[in-house]
Amino acid sequence: MWNRVNQVIRGVYMGVPYRGVVGHSRVKFGGRVQHAVDLLDDIEVFGDIRSAILIDETDDFSVDCEDVRDYSF
């Protein structure tokens, strides 16, 4: 699947667990799919606080909810 907009996902980014909502998805040059994830809780990566991250479709993550409007916070 290449378009995961509004899906709530979770995974591990650079060794740090995260949970967030996909803001947009795109097909990169070469055909790889990348997702911009707006984090529900900020994470610290290498001393920097992040509120958003970029992940690839091939990264290990799971979908908590297909549509953020149906997600129970």
Distance bins in CASP14 RR format, pairs under 12 A and 6 or more apart:
PFRMAT RR
TARGET T0000
AUTHOR 0000-0000-0000
RMODE 2
METHOD distances of the structure
MODEL  1
1 7 0 0 0 0 1 0 0 0 0 0 0
1 9 0 0 0 0 0 1 0 0 0 0 0
1 22 0 0 0 0 0 1 0 0 0 0 0
1 25 0 0 0 0 1 0 0 0 0 0 0
1 27 0 0 0 0 0 1 0 0 0 0 0
1 33 0 0 0 0 1 0 0 0 0 0 0
1 35 0 0 0 0 0 1 0 0 0 0 0
1 57 1 0 0 1 0 0 0 0 0 0 0
1 61 0 0 0 0 0 1 0 0 0 0 0
1 63 0 0 0 0 1 0 0 0 0 0 0
1 66 0 0 0 0 0 1 0 0 0 0 0
2 22 0 0 0 0 0 1 0 0 0 0 0
2 24 0 0 0 0 0 1 0 0 0 0 0
2 25 1 0 1 0 0 0 0 0 0 0 0
2 26 0 0 0 0 1 0 0 0 0 0 0
2 27 1 0 0 1 0 0 0 0 0 0 0
2 28 0 0 0 0 0 1 0 0 0 0 0
2 31 0 0 0 0 1 0 0 0 0 0 0
2 32 0 0 0 0 1 0 0 0 0 0 0
2 33 1 0 1 0 0 0 0 0 0 0 0
2 34 0 0 0 0 1 0 0 0 0 0 0
2 35 0 0 0 0 1 0 0 0 0 0 0
2 56 0 0 0 0 0 1 0 0 0 0 0
2 57 1 0 0 1 0 0 0 0 0 0 0
2 58 0 0 0 0 0 1 0 0 0 0 0
3 22 0 0 0 0 1 0 0 0 0 0 0
3 23 0 0 0 0 0 1 0 0 0 0 0
3 24 0 0 0 0 1 0 0 0 0 0 0
3 25 1 0 1 0 0 0 0 0 0 0 0
3 26 0 0 0 0 1 0 0 0 0 0 0
3 27 0 0 0 0 1 0 0 0 0 0 0
3 33 0 0 0 0 1 0 0 0 0 0 0
3 34 0 0 0 0 0 1 0 0 0 0 0
3 35 0 0 0 0 1 0 0 0 0 0 0
3 57 0 0 0 0 0 1 0 0 0 0 0
3 66 0 0 0 0 0 1 0 0 0 0 0
4 20 0 0 0 0 0 1 0 0 0 0 0
4 21 0 0 0 0 1 0 0 0 0 0 0
4 22 1 0 1 0 0 0 0 0 0 0 0
4 23 0 0 0 0 1 0 0 0 0 0 0
4 24 0 0 0 0 1 0 0 0 0 0 0
4 25 1 0 1 0 0 0 0 0 0 0 0
4 26 0 0 0 0 0 1 0 0 0 0 0
4 33 0 0 0 0 1 0 0 0 0 0 0
4 34 0 0 0 0 0 1 0 0 0 0 0
4 35 1 0 1 0 0 0 0 0 0 0 0
4 36 0 0 0 0 0 1 0 0 0 0 0
4 37 0 0 0 0 1 0 0 0 0 0 0
4 55 0 0 0 0 1 0 0 0 0 0 0
4 56 0 0 0 0 0 1 0 0 0 0 0
4 57 0 0 0 0 1 0 0 0 0 0 0
4 59 0 0 0 0 0 1 0 0 0 0 0
4 61 0 0 0 0 1 0 0 0 0 0 0
4 62 0 0 0 0 0 1 0 0 0 0 0
4 63 1 0 0 1 0 0 0 0 0 0 0
4 64 0 0 0 0 0 1 0 0 0 0 0
4 65 0 0 0 0 0 1 0 0 0 0 0
4 66 0 0 0 0 1 0 0 0 0 0 0
4 67 0 0 0 0 0 1 0 0 0 0 0
4 68 0 0 0 0 0 1 0 0 0 0 0
5 21 0 0 0 0 1 0 0 0 0 0 0
5 22 1 0 1 0 0 0 0 0 0 0 0
5 23 1 0 1 0 0 0 0 0 0 0 0
5 24 1 0 1 0 0 0 0 0 0 0 0
5 25 1 0 1 0 0 0 0 0 0 0 0
5 26 0 0 0 0 0 1 0 0 0 0 0
5 33 0 0 0 0 0 1 0 0 0 0 0
5 35 0 0 0 0 1 0 0 0 0 0 0
5 36 0 0 0 0 1 0 0 0 0 0 0
5 37 0 0 0 0 0 1 0 0 0 0 0
5 38 0 0 0 0 0 1 0 0 0 0 0
5 66 0 0 0 0 0 1 0 0 0 0 0
5 67 0 0 0 0 1 0 0 0 0 0 0
5 68 0 0 0 0 1 0 0 0 0 0 0
6 20 0 0 0 0 0 1 0 0 0 0 0
6 21 1 0 0 1 0 0 0 0 0 0 0
6 22 1 0 0 1 0 0 0 0 0 0 0
6 23 1 0 0 1 0 0 0 0 0 0 0
6 24 0 0 0 0 1 0 0 0 0 0 0
6 25 0 0 0 0 0 1 0 0 0 0 0
6 35 0 0 0 0 0 1 0 0 0 0 0
6 37 0 0 0 0 0 1 0 0 0 0 0
6 38 0 0 0 0 0 1 0 0 0 0 0
6 63 0 0 0 0 0 1 0 0 0 0 0
6 64 0 0 0 0 0 1 0 0 0 0 0
6 65 0 0 0 0 1 0 0 0 0 0 0
6 66 0 0 0 0 1 0 0 0 0 0 0
6 67 1 0 1 0 0 0 0 0 0 0 0
6 68 1 0 1 0 0 0 0 0 0 0 0
6 69 1 0 0 1 0 0 0 0 0 0 0
6 70 0 0 0 0 1 0 0 0 0 0 0
6 71 0 0 0 0 1 0 0 0 0 0 0
7 19 0 0 0 0 0 1 0 0 0 0 0
7 20 0 0 0 0 1 0 0 0 0 0 0
7 21 1 0 0 1 0 0 0 0 0 0 0
7 22 1 0 1 0 0 0 0 0 0 0 0
7 23 0 0 0 0 1 0 0 0 0 0 0
7 24 0 0 0 0 0 1 0 0 0 0 0
7 25 0 0 0 0 1 0 0 0 0 0 0
7 35 0 0 0 0 1 0 0 0 0 0 0
7 37 0 0 0 0 1 0 0 0 0 0 0
7 38 0 0 0 0 0 1 0 0 0 0 0
7 55 0 0 0 0 0 1 0 0 0 0 0
7 57 0 0 0 0 0 1 0 0 0 0 0
7 61 0 0 0 0 1 0 0 0 0 0 0
7 62 0 0 0 0 0 1 0 0 0 0 0
7 63 1 0 1 0 0 0 0 0 0 0 0
7 64 0 0 0 0 1 0 0 0 0 0 0
7 65 1 0 0 1 0 0 0 0 0 0 0
7 66 1 0 1 0 0 0 0 0 0 0 0
7 67 1 0 0 1 0 0 0 0 0 0 0
7 68 1 0 0 1 0 0 0 0 0 0 0
7 69 0 0 0 0 0 1 0 0 0 0 0
7 70 0 0 0 0 0 1 0 0 0 0 0
7 71 0 0 0 0 1 0 0 0 0 0 0
8 18 0 0 0 0 0 1 0 0 0 0 0
8 19 1 0 0 1 0 0 0 0 0 0 0
8 20 1 0 1 0 0 0 0 0 0 0 0
8 21 1 0 1 0 0 0 0 0 0 0 0
8 22 0 0 0 0 1 0 0 0 0 0 0
8 23 0 0 0 0 0 1 0 0 0 0 0
8 35 0 0 0 0 0 1 0 0 0 0 0
8 37 0 0 0 0 1 0 0 0 0 0 0
8 38 0 0 0 0 0 1 0 0 0 0 0
8 39 0 0 0 0 0 1 0 0 0 0 0
8 40 1 0 0 1 0 0 0 0 0 0 0
8 61 0 0 0 0 0 1 0 0 0 0 0
8 62 0 0 0 0 1 0 0 0 0 0 0
8 63 1 0 0 1 0 0 0 0 0 0 0
8 64 1 0 1 0 0 0 0 0 0 0 0
8 65 1 0 1 0 0 0 0 0 0 0 0
8 66 0 0 0 0 1 0 0 0 0 0 0
8 67 0 0 0 0 1 0 0 0 0 0 0
8 68 1 0 1 0 0 0 0 0 0 0 0
8 69 0 0 0 0 0 1 0 0 0 0 0
8 70 0 0 0 0 1 0 0 0 0 0 0
8 71 1 0 1 0 0 0 0 0 0 0 0
8 72 0 0 0 0 1 0 0 0 0 0 0
8 73 0 0 0 0 1 0 0 0 0 0 0
9 17 0 0 0 0 0 1 0 0 0 0 0
9 18 0 0 0 0 1 0 0 0 0 0 0
9 19 1 0 0 1 0 0 0 0 0 0 0
9 20 1 0 0 1 0 0 0 0 0 0 0
9 21 1 0 0 1 0 0 0 0 0 0 0
9 22 1 0 0 1 0 0 0 0 0 0 0
9 23 0 0 0 0 0 1 0 0 0 0 0
9 25 0 0 0 0 0 1 0 0 0 0 0
9 35 1 0 0 1 0 0 0 0 0 0 0
9 36 0 0 0 0 0 1 0 0 0 0 0
9 37 1 0 0 1 0 0 0 0 0 0 0
9 38 0 0 0 0 0 1 0 0 0 0 0
9 39 0 0 0 0 0 1 0 0 0 0 0
9 40 0 0 0 0 0 1 0 0 0 0 0
9 53 0 0 0 0 0 1 0 0 0 0 0
9 55 0 0 0 0 1 0 0 0 0 0 0
9 57 0 0 0 0 0 1 0 0 0 0 0
9 59 0 0 0 0 1 0 0 0 0 0 0
9 60 0 0 0 0 0 1 0 0 0 0 0
9 61 1 0 1 0 0 0 0 0 0 0 0
9 62 1 0 0 1 0 0 0 0 0 0 0
9 63 1 0 1 0 0 0 0 0 0 0 0
9 64 1 0 0 1 0 0 0 0 0 0 0
9 65 0 0 0 0 1 0 0 0 0 0 0
9 66 0 0 0 0 0 1 0 0 0 0 0
9 68 0 0 0 0 0 1 0 0 0 0 0
9 71 0 0 0 0 0 1 0 0 0 0 0
10 16 0 0 0 0 0 1 0 0 0 0 0
10 17 1 0 0 1 0 0 0 0 0 0 0
10 18 1 0 0 1 0 0 0 0 0 0 0
10 19 1 0 1 0 0 0 0 0 0 0 0
10 20 1 0 0 1 0 0 0 0 0 0 0
10 21 0 0 0 0 0 1 0 0 0 0 0
10 22 0 0 0 0 0 1 0 0 0 0 0
10 37 0 0 0 0 1 0 0 0 0 0 0
10 39 0 0 0 0 0 1 0 0 0 0 0
10 40 0 0 0 0 1 0 0 0 0 0 0
10 41 0 0 0 0 0 1 0 0 0 0 0
10 43 0 0 0 0 0 1 0 0 0 0 0
10 53 0 0 0 0 0 1 0 0 0 0 0
10 55 0 0 0 0 0 1 0 0 0 0 0
10 59 0 0 0 0 0 1 0 0 0 0 0
10 60 0 0 0 0 0 1 0 0 0 0 0
10 61 1 0 0 1 0 0 0 0 0 0 0
10 62 1 0 1 0 0 0 0 0 0 0 0
10 63 0 0 0 0 1 0 0 0 0 0 0
10 64 1 0 1 0 0 0 0 0 0 0 0
10 65 0 0 0 0 0 1 0 0 0 0 0
10 71 0 0 0 0 0 1 0 0 0 0 0
11 17 1 0 0 1 0 0 0 0 0 0 0
11 18 1 0 1 0 0 0 0 0 0 0 0
11 19 1 0 0 1 0 0 0 0 0 0 0
11 20 0 0 0 0 1 0 0 0 0 0 0
11 35 0 0 0 0 0 1 0 0 0 0 0
11 37 0 0 0 0 1 0 0 0 0 0 0
11 39 0 0 0 0 0 1 0 0 0 0 0
11 43 0 0 0 0 0 1 0 0 0 0 0
11 53 0 0 0 0 0 1 0 0 0 0 0
11 55 0 0 0 0 1 0 0 0 0 0 0
11 59 1 0 0 1 0 0 0 0 0 0 0
11 60 1 0 0 1 0 0 0 0 0 0 0
11 61 1 0 1 0 0 0 0 0 0 0 0
11 62 1 0 0 1 0 0 0 0 0 0 0
11 63 0 0 0 0 0 1 0 0 0 0 0
11 64 0 0 0 0 1 0 0 0 0 0 0
12 18 1 0 0 1 0 0 0 0 0 0 0
12 19 0 0 0 0 0 1 0 0 0 0 0
12 43 0 0 0 0 0 1 0 0 0 0 0
12 45 0 0 0 0 0 1 0 0 0 0 0
12 53 0 0 0 0 0 1 0 0 0 0 0
12 55 0 0 0 0 0 1 0 0 0 0 0
12 59 0 0 0 0 1 0 0 0 0 0 0
12 60 1 0 0 1 0 0 0 0 0 0 0
12 61 0 0 0 0 1 0 0 0 0 0 0
12 62 0 0 0 0 0 1 0 0 0 0 0
13 19 0 0 0 0 0 1 0 0 0 0 0
13 20 0 0 0 0 0 1 0 0 0 0 0
13 35 0 0 0 0 0 1 0 0 0 0 0
13 37 0 0 0 0 1 0 0 0 0 0 0
13 39 0 0 0 0 1 0 0 0 0 0 0
13 42 0 0 0 0 0 1 0 0 0 0 0
13 43 1 0 0 1 0 0 0 0 0 0 0
13 44 0 0 0 0 0 1 0 0 0 0 0
13 45 1 0 0 1 0 0 0 0 0 0 0
13 46 0 0 0 0 0 1 0 0 0 0 0
13 50 0 0 0 0 1 0 0 0 0 0 0
13 52 0 0 0 0 0 1 0 0 0 0 0
13 53 1 0 1 0 0 0 0 0 0 0 0
13 54 0 0 0 0 1 0 0 0 0 0 0
13 55 1 0 0 1 0 0 0 0 0 0 0
13 56 0 0 0 0 0 1 0 0 0 0 0
13 59 0 0 0 0 1 0 0 0 0 0 0
13 60 0 0 0 0 0 1 0 0 0 0 0
13 61 0 0 0 0 1 0 0 0 0 0 0
14 43 0 0 0 0 1 0 0 0 0 0 0
14 44 0 0 0 0 1 0 0 0 0 0 0
14 45 1 0 1 0 0 0 0 0 0 0 0
14 46 1 0 0 1 0 0 0 0 0 0 0
14 47 0 0 0 0 0 1 0 0 0 0 0
14 48 0 0 0 0 0 1 0 0 0 0 0
14 50 0 0 0 0 1 0 0 0 0 0 0
14 53 0 0 0 0 1 0 0 0 0 0 0
14 54 0 0 0 0 0 1 0 0 0 0 0
14 55 0 0 0 0 0 1 0 0 0 0 0
14 59 0 0 0 0 0 1 0 0 0 0 0
15 43 0 0 0 0 1 0 0 0 0 0 0
15 44 0 0 0 0 0 1 0 0 0 0 0
15 45 0 0 0 0 1 0 0 0 0 0 0
15 46 0 0 0 0 0 1 0 0 0 0 0
15 53 0 0 0 0 0 1 0 0 0 0 0
15 59 0 0 0 0 0 1 0 0 0 0 0
15 60 0 0 0 0 0 1 0 0 0 0 0
16 39 0 0 0 0 0 1 0 0 0 0 0
16 41 0 0 0 0 0 1 0 0 0 0 0
16 42 0 0 0 0 0 1 0 0 0 0 0
16 43 1 0 1 0 0 0 0 0 0 0 0
16 44 1 0 0 1 0 0 0 0 0 0 0
16 45 1 0 1 0 0 0 0 0 0 0 0
16 46 0 0 0 0 1 0 0 0 0 0 0
16 47 0 0 0 0 0 1 0 0 0 0 0
16 48 0 0 0 0 0 1 0 0 0 0 0
16 49 0 0 0 0 0 1 0 0 0 0 0
16 50 0 0 0 0 1 0 0 0 0 0 0
16 53 0 0 0 0 1 0 0 0 0 0 0
17 39 0 0 0 0 0 1 0 0 0 0 0
17 40 0 0 0 0 0 1 0 0 0 0 0
17 41 0 0 0 0 1 0 0 0 0 0 0
17 43 1 0 0 1 0 0 0 0 0 0 0
17 44 0 0 0 0 0 1 0 0 0 0 0
17 45 0 0 0 0 0 1 0 0 0 0 0
17 53 0 0 0 0 0 1 0 0 0 0 0
17 60 0 0 0 0 0 1 0 0 0 0 0
17 61 0 0 0 0 0 1 0 0 0 0 0
17 62 0 0 0 0 0 1 0 0 0 0 0
18 35 0 0 0 0 0 1 0 0 0 0 0
18 37 1 0 0 1 0 0 0 0 0 0 0
18 38 0 0 0 0 0 1 0 0 0 0 0
18 39 1 0 1 0 0 0 0 0 0 0 0
18 40 0 0 0 0 1 0 0 0 0 0 0
18 41 1 0 0 1 0 0 0 0 0 0 0
18 42 0 0 0 0 1 0 0 0 0 0 0
18 43 1 0 1 0 0 0 0 0 0 0 0
18 44 0 0 0 0 0 1 0 0 0 0 0
18 45 0 0 0 0 1 0 0 0 0 0 0
18 50 0 0 0 0 1 0 0 0 0 0 0
18 51 0 0 0 0 0 1 0 0 0 0 0
18 52 0 0 0 0 0 1 0 0 0 0 0
18 53 1 0 0 1 0 0 0 0 0 0 0
18 54 0 0 0 0 0 1 0 0 0 0 0
18 55 0 0 0 0 1 0 0 0 0 0 0
18 59 0 0 0 0 0 1 0 0 0 0 0
18 60 0 0 0 0 0 1 0 0 0 0 0
18 61 0 0 0 0 1 0 0 0 0 0 0
18 62 0 0 0 0 0 1 0 0 0 0 0
18 64 0 0 0 0 0 1 0 0 0 0 0
19 37 0 0 0 0 1 0 0 0 0 0 0
19 38 0 0 0 0 0 1 0 0 0 0 0
19 39 1 0 0 1 0 0 0 0 0 0 0
19 40 1 0 1 0 0 0 0 0 0 0 0
19 41 1 0 0 1 0 0 0 0 0 0 0
19 42 0 0 0 0 0 1 0 0 0 0 0
19 43 0 0 0 0 1 0 0 0 0 0 0
19 53 0 0 0 0 0 1 0 0 0 0 0
19 61 0 0 0 0 1 0 0 0 0 0 0
19 62 0 0 0 0 0 1 0 0 0 0 0
19 63 0 0 0 0 0 1 0 0 0 0 0
19 64 1 0 0 1 0 0 0 0 0 0 0
19 65 0 0 0 0 0 1 0 0 0 0 0
19 68 0 0 0 0 0 1 0 0 0 0 0
19 71 0 0 0 0 0 1 0 0 0 0 0
19 73 0 0 0 0 0 1 0 0 0 0 0
20 35 0 0 0 0 0 1 0 0 0 0 0
20 36 0 0 0 0 0 1 0 0 0 0 0
20 37 1 0 1 0 0 0 0 0 0 0 0
20 38 1 0 0 1 0 0 0 0 0 0 0
20 39 1 0 1 0 0 0 0 0 0 0 0
20 40 1 0 1 0 0 0 0 0 0 0 0
20 41 0 0 0 0 1 0 0 0 0 0 0
20 42 0 0 0 0 0 1 0 0 0 0 0
20 43 0 0 0 0 0 1 0 0 0 0 0
20 50 0 0 0 0 0 1 0 0 0 0 0
20 51 0 0 0 0 0 1 0 0 0 0 0
20 52 0 0 0 0 1 0 0 0 0 0 0
20 53 0 0 0 0 1 0 0 0 0 0 0
20 55 0 0 0 0 0 1 0 0 0 0 0
20 61 0 0 0 0 1 0 0 0 0 0 0
20 62 0 0 0 0 0 1 0 0 0 0 0
20 63 0 0 0 0 0 1 0 0 0 0 0
20 64 0 0 0 0 1 0 0 0 0 0 0
20 65 0 0 0 0 0 1 0 0 0 0 0
20 68 0 0 0 0 1 0 0 0 0 0 0
20 71 0 0 0 0 1 0 0 0 0 0 0
20 73 0 0 0 0 0 1 0 0 0 0 0
21 35 0 0 0 0 0 1 0 0 0 0 0
21 36 0 0 0 0 1 0 0 0 0 0 0
21 37 1 0 0 1 0 0 0 0 0 0 0
21 38 1 0 1 0 0 0 0 0 0 0 0
21 39 0 0 0 0 1 0 0 0 0 0 0
21 40 1 0 0 1 0 0 0 0 0 0 0
21 41 0 0 0 0 0 1 0 0 0 0 0
21 51 0 0 0 0 0 1 0 0 0 0 0
21 52 0 0 0 0 1 0 0 0 0 0 0
21 53 0 0 0 0 0 1 0 0 0 0 0
21 63 0 0 0 0 0 1 0 0 0 0 0
21 64 0 0 0 0 1 0 0 0 0 0 0
21 65 0 0 0 0 1 0 0 0 0 0 0
21 66 0 0 0 0 0 1 0 0 0 0 0
21 67 0 0 0 0 1 0 0 0 0 0 0
21 68 1 0 1 0 0 0 0 0 0 0 0
21 69 0 0 0 0 0 1 0 0 0 0 0
21 70 0 0 0 0 0 1 0 0 0 0 0
21 71 0 0 0 0 1 0 0 0 0 0 0
21 73 0 0 0 0 0 1 0 0 0 0 0
22 33 0 0 0 0 0 1 0 0 0 0 0
22 34 0 0 0 0 0 1 0 0 0 0 0
22 35 1 0 1 0 0 0 0 0 0 0 0
22 36 1 0 0 1 0 0 0 0 0 0 0
22 37 1 0 1 0 0 0 0 0 0 0 0
22 38 1 0 0 1 0 0 0 0 0 0 0
22 39 0 0 0 0 0 1 0 0 0 0 0
22 40 0 0 0 0 0 1 0 0 0 0 0
22 52 0 0 0 0 0 1 0 0 0 0 0
22 53 0 0 0 0 0 1 0 0 0 0 0
22 54 0 0 0 0 0 1 0 0 0 0 0
22 55 0 0 0 0 1 0 0 0 0 0 0
22 57 0 0 0 0 0 1 0 0 0 0 0
22 61 0 0 0 0 1 0 0 0 0 0 0
22 63 0 0 0 0 1 0 0 0 0 0 0
22 64 0 0 0 0 0 1 0 0 0 0 0
22 65 0 0 0 0 0 1 0 0 0 0 0
22 66 0 0 0 0 0 1 0 0 0 0 0
22 67 0 0 0 0 0 1 0 0 0 0 0
22 68 0 0 0 0 1 0 0 0 0 0 0
23 34 0 0 0 0 0 1 0 0 0 0 0
23 35 1 0 0 1 0 0 0 0 0 0 0
23 36 1 0 1 0 0 0 0 0 0 0 0
23 37 1 0 0 1 0 0 0 0 0 0 0
23 38 1 0 1 0 0 0 0 0 0 0 0
23 39 0 0 0 0 0 1 0 0 0 0 0
23 52 0 0 0 0 1 0 0 0 0 0 0
23 53 0 0 0 0 0 1 0 0 0 0 0
23 54 0 0 0 0 0 1 0 0 0 0 0
23 55 0 0 0 0 0 1 0 0 0 0 0
23 68 0 0 0 0 1 0 0 0 0 0 0
24 33 0 0 0 0 0 1 0 0 0 0 0
24 34 0 0 0 0 1 0 0 0 0 0 0
24 35 1 0 0 1 0 0 0 0 0 0 0
24 36 1 0 1 0 0 0 0 0 0 0 0
24 37 0 0 0 0 1 0 0 0 0 0 0
24 38 0 0 0 0 1 0 0 0 0 0 0
24 52 0 0 0 0 0 1 0 0 0 0 0
24 54 0 0 0 0 0 1 0 0 0 0 0
25 32 0 0 0 0 0 1 0 0 0 0 0
25 33 1 0 0 1 0 0 0 0 0 0 0
25 34 1 0 0 1 0 0 0 0 0 0 0
25 35 1 0 1 0 0 0 0 0 0 0 0
25 36 1 0 0 1 0 0 0 0 0 0 0
25 37 0 0 0 0 1 0 0 0 0 0 0
25 54 0 0 0 0 0 1 0 0 0 0 0
25 55 0 0 0 0 0 1 0 0 0 0 0
25 56 0 0 0 0 0 1 0 0 0 0 0
25 57 0 0 0 0 1 0 0 0 0 0 0
26 32 0 0 0 0 1 0 0 0 0 0 0
26 33 1 0 0 1 0 0 0 0 0 0 0
26 34 1 0 1 0 0 0 0 0 0 0 0
26 35 0 0 0 0 1 0 0 0 0 0 0
26 36 0 0 0 0 1 0 0 0 0 0 0
26 54 0 0 0 0 1 0 0 0 0 0 0
26 55 0 0 0 0 0 1 0 0 0 0 0
26 56 0 0 0 0 0 1 0 0 0 0 0
26 57 0 0 0 0 0 1 0 0 0 0 0
27 33 1 0 1 0 0 0 0 0 0 0 0
27 34 1 0 0 1 0 0 0 0 0 0 0
27 35 0 0 0 0 0 1 0 0 0 0 0
27 56 0 0 0 0 0 1 0 0 0 0 0
27 57 0 0 0 0 1 0 0 0 0 0 0
28 34 1 0 1 0 0 0 0 0 0 0 0
28 35 0 0 0 0 0 1 0 0 0 0 0
28 36 0 0 0 0 0 1 0 0 0 0 0
28 54 0 0 0 0 0 1 0 0 0 0 0
28 56 0 0 0 0 1 0 0 0 0 0 0
28 57 0 0 0 0 1 0 0 0 0 0 0
28 58 0 0 0 0 0 1 0 0 0 0 0
30 56 0 0 0 0 0 1 0 0 0 0 0
31 56 0 0 0 0 0 1 0 0 0 0 0
31 57 0 0 0 0 1 0 0 0 0 0 0
31 58 0 0 0 0 0 1 0 0 0 0 0
32 54 0 0 0 0 0 1 0 0 0 0 0
32 55 0 0 0 0 0 1 0 0 0 0 0
32 56 1 0 0 1 0 0 0 0 0 0 0
32 57 1 0 0 1 0 0 0 0 0 0 0
32 58 1 0 0 1 0 0 0 0 0 0 0
32 59 0 0 0 0 0 1 0 0 0 0 0
33 54 0 0 0 0 0 1 0 0 0 0 0
33 55 0 0 0 0 1 0 0 0 0 0 0
33 56 1 0 0 1 0 0 0 0 0 0 0
33 57 1 1 0 0 0 0 0 0 0 0 0
33 58 0 0 0 0 1 0 0 0 0 0 0
33 59 0 0 0 0 0 1 0 0 0 0 0
34 53 0 0 0 0 0 1 0 0 0 0 0
34 54 1 0 1 0 0 0 0 0 0 0 0
34 55 1 0 0 1 0 0 0 0 0 0 0
34 56 1 0 1 0 0 0 0 0 0 0 0
34 57 1 0 0 1 0 0 0 0 0 0 0
34 58 0 0 0 0 1 0 0 0 0 0 0
34 59 0 0 0 0 1 0 0 0 0 0 0
35 52 0 0 0 0 0 1 0 0 0 0 0
35 53 0 0 0 0 1 0 0 0 0 0 0
35 54 1 0 0 1 0 0 0 0 0 0 0
35 55 1 0 1 0 0 0 0 0 0 0 0
35 56 1 0 0 1 0 0 0 0 0 0 0
35 57 1 0 0 1 0 0 0 0 0 0 0
35 58 0 0 0 0 0 1 0 0 0 0 0
35 59 0 0 0 0 1 0 0 0 0 0 0
35 61 0 0 0 0 1 0 0 0 0 0 0
35 63 0 0 0 0 0 1 0 0 0 0 0
36 50 0 0 0 0 0 1 0 0 0 0 0
36 51 0 0 0 0 0 1 0 0 0 0 0
36 52 1 0 0 1 0 0 0 0 0 0 0
36 53 1 0 0 1 0 0 0 0 0 0 0
36 54 1 0 1 0 0 0 0 0 0 0 0
36 55 0 0 0 0 1 0 0 0 0 0 0
36 56 0 0 0 0 0 1 0 0 0 0 0
37 43 0 0 0 0 0 1 0 0 0 0 0
37 50 0 0 0 0 1 0 0 0 0 0 0
37 51 0 0 0 0 1 0 0 0 0 0 0
37 52 1 0 0 1 0 0 0 0 0 0 0
37 53 1 0 1 0 0 0 0 0 0 0 0
37 54 1 0 0 1 0 0 0 0 0 0 0
37 55 1 0 1 0 0 0 0 0 0 0 0
37 56 0 0 0 0 0 1 0 0 0 0 0
37 57 0 0 0 0 0 1 0 0 0 0 0
37 59 0 0 0 0 0 1 0 0 0 0 0
37 61 0 0 0 0 1 0 0 0 0 0 0
37 63 0 0 0 0 0 1 0 0 0 0 0
37 68 0 0 0 0 0 1 0 0 0 0 0
38 50 0 0 0 0 0 1 0 0 0 0 0
38 51 1 0 0 1 0 0 0 0 0 0 0
38 52 1 0 1 0 0 0 0 0 0 0 0
38 53 0 0 0 0 1 0 0 0 0 0 0
38 54 0 0 0 0 0 1 0 0 0 0 0
38 55 0 0 0 0 0 1 0 0 0 0 0
38 68 0 0 0 0 1 0 0 0 0 0 0
39 45 0 0 0 0 0 1 0 0 0 0 0
39 49 0 0 0 0 0 1 0 0 0 0 0
39 50 1 0 0 1 0 0 0 0 0 0 0
39 51 1 0 1 0 0 0 0 0 0 0 0
39 52 1 0 0 1 0 0 0 0 0 0 0
39 53 1 0 0 1 0 0 0 0 0 0 0
39 54 0 0 0 0 0 1 0 0 0 0 0
39 55 0 0 0 0 0 1 0 0 0 0 0
40 51 0 0 0 0 1 0 0 0 0 0 0
40 52 0 0 0 0 0 1 0 0 0 0 0
40 53 0 0 0 0 0 1 0 0 0 0 0
40 64 0 0 0 0 0 1 0 0 0 0 0
40 65 0 0 0 0 0 1 0 0 0 0 0
40 68 0 0 0 0 1 0 0 0 0 0 0
40 71 0 0 0 0 1 0 0 0 0 0 0
40 73 1 0 0 1 0 0 0 0 0 0 0
41 49 0 0 0 0 0 1 0 0 0 0 0
41 50 0 0 0 0 0 1 0 0 0 0 0
41 51 0 0 0 0 1 0 0 0 0 0 0
41 52 0 0 0 0 0 1 0 0 0 0 0
41 73 0 0 0 0 0 1 0 0 0 0 0
42 48 0 0 0 0 0 1 0 0 0 0 0
42 49 1 0 1 0 0 0 0 0 0 0 0
42 50 1 0 0 1 0 0 0 0 0 0 0
42 51 1 0 1 0 0 0 0 0 0 0 0
42 52 0 0 0 0 1 0 0 0 0 0 0
42 53 0 0 0 0 0 1 0 0 0 0 0
43 49 1 0 0 1 0 0 0 0 0 0 0
43 50 1 0 1 0 0 0 0 0 0 0 0
43 51 0 0 0 0 1 0 0 0 0 0 0
43 52 0 0 0 0 0 1 0 0 0 0 0
43 53 1 0 0 1 0 0 0 0 0 0 0
44 50 1 0 0 1 0 0 0 0 0 0 0
44 51 0 0 0 0 0 1 0 0 0 0 0
44 53 0 0 0 0 0 1 0 0 0 0 0
45 51 0 0 0 0 0 1 0 0 0 0 0
45 52 0 0 0 0 0 1 0 0 0 0 0
45 53 0 0 0 0 1 0 0 0 0 0 0
45 54 0 0 0 0 0 1 0 0 0 0 0
53 59 0 0 0 0 1 0 0 0 0 0 0
53 61 0 0 0 0 0 1 0 0 0 0 0
55 61 1 0 0 1 0 0 0 0 0 0 0
55 62 0 0 0 0 0 1 0 0 0 0 0
57 63 0 0 0 0 0 1 0 0 0 0 0
63 70 0 0 0 0 0 1 0 0 0 0 0
63 71 0 0 0 0 0 1 0 0 0 0 0
64 70 0 0 0 0 0 1 0 0 0 0 0
64 71 1 0 0 1 0 0 0 0 0 0 0
64 72 0 0 0 0 1 0 0 0 0 0 0
64 73 0 0 0 0 0 1 0 0 0 0 0
65 71 1 0 1 0 0 0 0 0 0 0 0
65 72 0 0 0 0 1 0 0 0 0 0 0
65 73 0 0 0 0 0 1 0 0 0 0 0
END
